[in-house]
Amino acid sequence: MVYAILEVNNSSDILPNITLGFQLYDSCYNEVRSLMGTSWILSGKENFVPNFNCHRNIMPSAIVGDMPSKASMPIARILGLYRYPQISYASAHPLLSDKTQFPSFLRTMSNANYEMFAIARLVQYFNWTWVGIINSDSDLGRSGTQLLTKEIESNGGCIAFQEVLPLYTSMESVYRIVDVLKKTKATVIIVYTTMENLISLMEVASFNNITDKVWVGTGSWSITSDFPRREILTTLNGSLGLSFQIGKIPGFKQFLYSIHPTKYPDDIYIKTFWELAFGCVWPANKSTPLKEGSVWCTGTERLDTIDTSVYDVNKFIYTYKIHNAVFAIAHALHQMNICVPGHGPFTNGSCADIHNYQPWQLLYYIKHVKFNNTAGEPIFFDENGDVPIYMDILNWQLFPNGSNQYVHVGSYDASSPKGKELKIELQNILWNQGQLQVPISVCSDTCPSGHRRATRQGEQICCYDCVPCSEGQILNPYDNSECIRCPEDKWPNSKKETCLPKPIQFLSFDEMLGTSLACISVLLCLLTFSVFCLFIAKHKTPIVKANNRELSYLLLISLMLCFLCSLVLIGRPNMITCMIRQVVFGVIFSVCLSVILAKTMTVILVFSATNPDSKIRRLVGLRIPIYIVPSCTVIQIVLCIVWLAIDPPFSEFNMEAEIGTIVIECNEGSNVLFACVLGYMGLLASISLLFAFLARKLPDTFNEAKFITFSMLVFASVWVTFIPAYLSTKGKHMVAVEIFAIISSSAGLLVCIFFPKCYIILLHPEMNSKQFIKGANNKRW
């Protein structure tokens, strides 16, 4: 404080031609002495006289102090009655921000609550969800721990344990806490207490070789290396500490080195310090005998030669705060001094007289002061009398050679936007045992992708089991304790982290199955076309003429169309193709079956017509088969027209046919009419089979009925087998089964009816003659 006042008095920018003085009072960390000092300052007498000013000279403008919050509070209550300015440099209790109780209290030390906010943010940054807390048994320790717990839990973390360290150390309590430390799964331990309270705990912890913990500290212990044993430093190696920003005071180090008993002869403490620092004795007078082993102090000793453990001129923790407090008062007085009447802050623009002002007037100026200190940092007070909150994050590093130091690894700025208050230089942090990887402190490991957290009964939310999400579900991105079902048109990815559009499935020409079926259909169509060409080329031969040449041509053409109609079933279904595929399938197969029926009836009528007394010849004549094909086909066409008019087939997205896919398929519309179309084809096939069976006793020359019977049996077996196969398959494989049935049944007709004739035409042409046919034996089957 002395140095700060000297700076102000030597400055031409602040209070020119005005000299500041000061009075010092040592409260000895005692509330009673603090109140005595306050009464002395207010009244001017050691014996306090309320509301009386006995100062012979000017009354002090403001009070800087006290250090502990428990001493500042009673002072602030008294000074608040008079609105007398008080600026503390070390009192951090959150209650002091209450301007109702402490209207004239301000401080250059930050509110202790922000330490809790900073620690909670630090814990969240490193994803530590399972931490322990050790706090001192004090009002500040309890309230701070309560706030810290609330902040950590609001960020999704949990408190593994919370232990209280008595102010007056009890070894029983220390051993109990160490036992908890040995058993806990928490790696990170937050300690909110003073160094004096912590030493016993650290000694026992180091004795028990507890070196796998990360200690996060606040207050003085977290930024000091003044522990009595190196083992404690080893235990604390890698710890993180929060320190309110320690700015530099230009010239202050030189000022401290320049202190000398001759410079301040009235200061009784300097001589005592000098004797202790240099191990010498100041002679009271020349006749005073020198004790054995002692030397006289000569005054030529230099403070800059003393080890920093004795005289540290680099740690300006509270000195920096005192410096800011003095300059805040000086700047407030300066603003009061330069006030222009008529433009002042008080009634009618009046100003305060710097030589005769009221305490509340100076308090106004201090509350509104704003300046940059000698380190270039902005200083001002908010509505609670607190300065901007800025803290350094330090990492305690112990090196193999025995040296140690605190390394600046980050900062916390409460004025930054939410979520950006913390800045960490991760590459500079050295954790316990020299590790570079961030320690893990969790109750349960992170669940794999696609697993939700199931909290264990009776335990905190951070202790959980991992349960996989059900099929079709993903982990809720906003709540990892539940799984949510994907929309109907979406499906989870492999990790069950997000819902992706379901792949659309249909039998296409681009895949192996679709290509294979299409190739088979085309090849069989070409084979049928080859048979057709063979029959055209041999149309005058007896075997072609004997089996109703025109109906054979029509049957071959319809079989070619049957093979080709399967191509309509391949590709992406739409409204047009869905209607075409079923209509074409029904009509073409009806033509095939009606032609086969006509061929069978032709054989029967031919032999029936040879008998002049035949009733069939008289009733229907020989040309009745010619009308069978169009009439049977027309019936199927009418059924299809009615079907398309009433409830036609349409394409639809089937979300349930196959898991994880959308199957585009044709919905048949009216199942009744679809059944009628299929039933009609079944009727034609049954009638054809019946007539073929009736023609089984005809002569061998005209035994095509035998092959028709075989073909109808193949046809029937294919479609009877098709029904359960079709119902048991899903998705595009249903279409593949239908195509296979179409190809198989059509191929059965081609092979059974036409291959025997092709065999004779190509391999045994001698059998394809009238002589062979007429000379053939009449065989029965």
Long-range contacts (C-beta under 8 A, 24 or more apart in sequence): 1-64, 1-322, 1-323, 1-326, 3-249, 3-251, 3-252, 3-255, 3-323, 4-322, 4-323, 4-326, 4-327, 5-326, 6-255, 7-251, 7-327, 7-374, 8-326, 8-327, 8-330, 14-327, 14-330, 14-331, 14-334, 15-330, 15-333, 15-334, 15-337, 18-333, 18-337, 18-354, 20-330, 20-333, 22-60, 23-60, 27-65, 27-66, 27-67, 27-71, 29-67, 29-68, 29-71, 30-71, 31-70, 31-71, 31-74, 34-65, 34-66, 34-71, 34-72, 34-74, 34-75, 35-74, 35-75, 35-78, 38-63, 38-75, 38-78, 38-79, 39-78, 42-78, 42-79, 42-82, 42-84, 61-85, 61-329, 61-333, 61-362, 62-86, 62-87, 62-329, 62-362, 62-366, 63-87, 64-88, 64-89, 64-322, 64-325, 64-326, 64-329, 65-89, 66-90, 66-91, 67-91, 67-318, 69-93, 69-95, 69-96, 69-140, 72-96, 72-105, 73-102, 76-101, 76-102, 76-104, 76-105, 77-101, 77-102, 79-104, 79-105, 80-104, 80-105, 82-359, 82-360, 83-358, 83-359, 83-360, 83-363, 84-359, 84-363, 85-329, 85-359, 85-362, 85-363, 85-366, 87-325, 87-328, 87-329, 87-366, 88-325, 89-318, 89-321, 89-322, 89-324, 89-325, 90-318, 90-321, 92-140, 93-139, 93-140, 94-143, 94-144, 94-147, 96-385, 97-384, 97-385, 97-386, 98-384, 99-383, 99-384, 99-385, 102-385, 104-359, 104-360, 104-363, 105-385, 106-328, 106-366, 106-367, 106-381, 106-385, 106-386, 107-385, 107-386, 107-387, 108-321, 108-322, 108-324, 108-325, 108-328, 108-379, 108-387, 109-244, 109-321, 109-387, 110-244, 110-386, 110-387, 110-389, 110-390, 110-391, 111-384, 111-386, 111-389, 112-140, 112-144, 113-144, 113-147, 114-389, 114-391, 114-412, 114-414, 115-144, 115-218, 115-219, 115-242, 115-391, 116-144, 116-147, 116-148, 116-151, 117-151, 117-414, 117-421, 118-242, 118-391, 118-393, 118-412, 118-414, 118-421, 118-422, 119-148, 119-151, 119-190, 119-216, 119-218, 119-242, 120-148, 120-151, 120-152, 120-155, 120-157, 121-412, 121-421, 121-422, 122-216, 122-240, 122-242, 122-393, 122-412, 122-422, 123-152, 123-155, 123-157, 123-188, 123-190, 123-216, 124-152, 124-155, 124-156, 124-157, 125-422, 125-424, 126-188, 126-438, 126-439, 126-441, 127-442, 128-157, 128-187, 128-188, 128-440, 128-441, 128-442, 129-156, 129-157, 129-158, 129-441, 129-442, 129-443, 129-462, 130-157, 130-158, 130-160, 130-185, 130-186, 130-187, 130-188, 130-441, 130-442, 130-443, 130-462, 131-157, 131-158, 131-159, 131-160, 131-186, 131-188, 131-189, 131-190, 131-216, 131-441, 132-159, 132-160, 132-161, 132-162, 132-163, 132-180, 132-181, 132-184, 132-186, 132-188, 132-189, 132-190, 133-159, 133-161, 133-162, 133-163, 133-189, 133-190, 133-191, 133-192, 134-162, 134-163, 134-164, 134-165, 134-177, 134-189, 134-190, 134-191, 134-192, 134-193, 134-201, 135-162, 135-163, 135-164, 135-165, 135-191, 135-192, 135-193, 136-164, 136-165, 136-167, 136-192, 136-193, 136-194, 136-197, 137-164, 137-165, 137-166, 137-167, 138-167, 141-192, 141-193, 144-192, 145-192, 148-190, 148-192, 156-461, 156-462, 157-462, 158-443, 158-460, 158-461, 158-462, 158-463, 159-460, 160-184, 160-185, 160-186, 160-443, 161-186, 165-193, 165-197, 165-198, 165-201, 166-197, 167-197, 169-197, 169-200, 171-200, 171-204, 174-200, 174-201, 174-204, 175-204, 177-201, 178-204, 178-205, 178-208, 178-210, 181-205, 181-210, 181-213, 182-208, 182-210, 185-443, 186-441, 186-443, 187-212, 187-213, 187-214, 187-439, 187-440, 187-441, 188-213, 188-214, 188-216, 188-439, 188-441, 189-213, 189-214, 189-215, 189-216, 190-216, 190-217, 191-215, 191-216, 191-217, 191-218, 191-221, 191-222, 192-217, 192-218, 192-219, 193-219, 193-221, 194-219, 194-220, 194-221, 195-219, 195-220, 195-221, 195-224, 195-226, 195-227, 199-227, 199-228, 199-232, 202-227, 202-232, 202-235, 202-236, 203-229, 203-231, 203-232, 205-235, 206-231, 206-232, 206-234, 206-235, 207-231, 210-235, 211-235, 211-237, 211-432, 211-433, 212-432, 212-433, 213-432, 214-238, 214-239, 214-240, 214-431, 214-432, 214-439, 214-441, 215-239, 215-240, 216-240, 216-241, 216-242, 217-241, 217-242, 218-242, 220-317, 222-394, 222-396, 223-317, 223-394, 223-406, 225-396, 225-404, 225-406, 230-402, 233-396, 233-398, 233-404, 234-398, 236-396, 237-396, 237-397, 237-398, 237-432, 237-433, 238-395, 238-396, 238-397, 238-430, 238-431, 238-432, 238-433, 238-435, 239-395, 239-396, 239-432, 240-393, 240-394, 240-395, 240-396, 240-409, 240-429, 241-393, 241-394, 241-395, 241-396, 241-406, 242-391, 242-392, 242-393, 242-394, 242-412, 243-317, 243-391, 243-392, 243-393, 243-394, 244-317, 244-321, 244-390, 244-391, 244-392, 245-320, 245-377, 245-390, 245-391, 245-392, 245-411, 246-315, 246-316, 246-317, 246-320, 246-392, 247-316, 247-320, 247-373, 247-375, 247-377, 248-316, 248-375, 249-316, 249-319, 249-320, 249-323, 249-374, 249-375, 250-374, 250-375, 252-313, 252-316, 252-319, 252-323, 253-313, 253-314, 256-303, 256-311, 256-313, 257-302, 257-303, 257-304, 257-313, 259-303, 260-299, 261-299, 262-299, 274-301, 277-301, 277-303, 277-306, 277-310, 277-311, 278-306, 323-373, 323-374, 324-373, 324-379, 324-387, 327-371, 327-373, 327-374, 327-379, 328-366, 328-369, 328-371, 328-379, 328-381, 329-362, 329-366, 331-369, 331-371, 332-362, 332-365, 332-366, 332-369, 333-362, 333-365, 335-365, 335-368, 335-369, 336-361, 336-362, 336-365, 388-414, 388-415, 389-413, 389-414, 389-415, 390-414, 390-415, 393-424, 395-428, 395-429, 395-430, 397-430, 447-480, 449-475, 449-495, 449-496, 449-497, 450-474, 450-475, 450-492, 450-495, 450-496, 450-497, 451-475, 452-476, 452-480, 452-481, 452-482, 452-483, 453-480, 453-481, 454-481, 455-481, 468-496, 469-496, 471-659, 472-659, 472-660, 474-498, 474-499, 488-655, 489-653, 489-655, 489-662, 491-659, 491-660, 491-661, 502-655, 502-660, 502-661, 502-662, 503-660, 503-661, 503-662, 504-653, 504-661, 504-662, 504-664, 505-658, 505-661, 505-662, 505-663, 505-664, 505-731, 505-732, 506-571, 506-572, 506-573, 506-663, 506-664, 506-665, 506-732, 506-735, 507-569, 507-570, 507-571, 507-732, 507-735, 507-736, 507-739, 508-570, 508-571, 508-572, 509-570, 509-571, 513-732, 513-736, 514-570, 514-736, 517-566, 517-570, 517-736, 517-739, 517-740, 517-743, 518-566, 518-567, 518-570, 520-743, 521-563, 521-564, 521-566, 521-567, 521-739, 521-743, 522-563, 522-564, 522-567, 524-563, 524-743, 524-746, 524-747, 524-750, 525-560, 525-563, 525-564, 527-750, 528-556, 528-559, 528-560, 528-563, 528-750, 529-556, 529-560, 531-556, 531-750, 531-754, 531-758, 532-556, 532-557, 532-560, 534-758, 534-761, 534-762, 535-757, 538-761, 538-768, 541-761, 541-768, 542-768, 542-769, 542-770, 542-773, 543-757, 543-760, 543-761, 543-767, 543-768, 543-773, 544-757, 544-761, 546-701, 546-702, 546-773, 547-599, 547-704, 547-757, 548-598, 548-599, 548-602, 548-625, 551-595, 551-598, 551-599, 551-602, 551-625, 551-629, 552-599, 552-754, 554-591, 554-595, 554-629, 555-592, 555-595, 555-596, 555-599, 555-749, 555-753, 556-754, 558-588, 558-591, 558-592, 558-595, 559-592, 559-746, 559-749, 559-750, 561-588, 561-591, 562-588, 562-589, 562-592, 562-742, 562-745, 562-746, 563-742, 563-743, 563-746, 565-742, 566-739, 566-742, 566-743, 569-735, 569-738, 569-739, 569-742, 570-735, 570-739, 572-664, 573-651, 573-664, 573-665, 573-666, 574-651, 575-650, 575-651, 577-651, 577-666, 578-648, 578-649, 578-650, 578-651, 578-666, 578-667, 579-644, 579-648, 579-649, 579-650, 581-649, 581-666, 582-640, 582-643, 582-649, 582-666, 582-668, 582-674, 582-677, 583-640, 583-643, 583-644, 585-742, 586-636, 586-639, 586-640, 586-677, 586-678, 586-680, 586-681, 587-633, 587-636, 587-637, 587-640, 589-681, 590-632, 590-633, 590-635, 590-636, 590-680, 590-681, 590-684, 591-629, 591-633, 592-746, 592-749, 593-632, 593-681, 593-684, 593-685, 593-688, 594-628, 594-629, 594-631, 594-632, 594-633, 594-684, 595-629, 596-688, 596-708, 596-711, 596-712, 596-749, 596-753, 597-628, 597-632, 597-684, 597-687, 597-688, 597-691, 598-625, 598-626, 598-628, 598-629, 599-625, 599-704, 599-708, 600-688, 600-691, 600-692, 600-695, 600-705, 600-708, 601-625, 601-628, 601-691, 603-695, 603-698, 603-702, 603-704, 603-705, 604-691, 604-694, 604-695, 604-698, 606-702, 607-698, 607-702, 632-684, 635-680, 636-677, 636-680, 636-681, 639-673, 639-676, 639-677, 639-680, 640-677, 642-673, 643-669, 643-670, 643-673, 643-674, 643-676, 643-677, 646-670, 646-673, 647-673, 649-674, 654-731, 657-730, 657-731, 658-730, 658-731, 661-731, 663-730, 663-731, 663-732, 665-731, 665-734, 665-735, 682-719, 685-712, 685-715, 685-716, 685-719, 688-712, 689-713, 689-716, 696-781, 697-780, 699-776, 699-778, 699-779, 700-776, 700-777, 700-778, 700-779, 700-781, 701-773, 701-776, 701-778, 703-779, 703-781, 704-753, 706-781, 707-752, 707-753, 707-756, 708-752, 708-753, 710-752, 711-748, 711-749, 711-751, 711-752, 711-753, 714-744, 714-745, 714-748, 714-749, 714-752, 715-745, 715-748, 715-749, 718-744, 718-745, 718-748, 719-745
